[in-house]
Amino acid sequence: MEFGELIWKGRAWPAAEIVGRTGETFAFRTSGKGRPLELVGPAAWWRNFSELNFDNSDAIVDFLRRRGDPFGQLSPTTQGDTGGWKYLSGLLKLAASCWTTIIPPTSLCTEFDNGYVIEALLASPMFDVTFVPHVAEIRIGASVRRGLNMHIIPKDLGAYMVASAALHLENHVDMAVCEQCGDWFVLQRRGTQFCSPSCRAAHSTSKKERR
Ligand SMILES: [Zn+2]
């Protein structure tokens, strides 16, 4: 079933850095305007967040620089912290438990009736999305008509990851880890090793350089 198009417009923070630690919580700040991101459709790297080591400040900074701040606190004038990150990661761990990890490289969504996990995601306050109706082209076989469609707009990056997980659970997609960048991605075809054409190109370049 199609529910609509998940769309995330946010900012990654390439200049993010850790400024301190209180107990298990890291505080971070940034400078600059950040890098605008626009993502259409769910992304499988919610599983990378579910596997983040929260004692590793480098892993936290890497996530902020590449993806942004899950709770949208961070700006050049406002610091953020990892206070809610573990809770979000735990929720995504629950979703990830529906996929196999024992037999790499392919991770299969083997849990046929995973509705109880989707229910847990939807019940979480982290799942905060707005449905925006609009008229779009709808394909039915060979014909195209204009009709009602939905955009699913998450409140923050955390909500985007939870919504991505819910859609992946519903569609029982197969996943794999990119051999170049280490990101989880949806396997469209068995045997694919890279998340994107650019990772495939980077991998073959680095192989040549090593020779
Ligand atoms: Zn990659």
Boltz pocket constraint, residues with backbone or C-beta under 6 A from the ligand:
constraints:
  - pocket:
      binder: B
      contacts: [[A, 178], [A, 179], [A, 180], [A, 181], [A, 182], [A, 183], [A, 194], [A, 195], [A, 196], [A, 199]]
      max_distance: 6.0
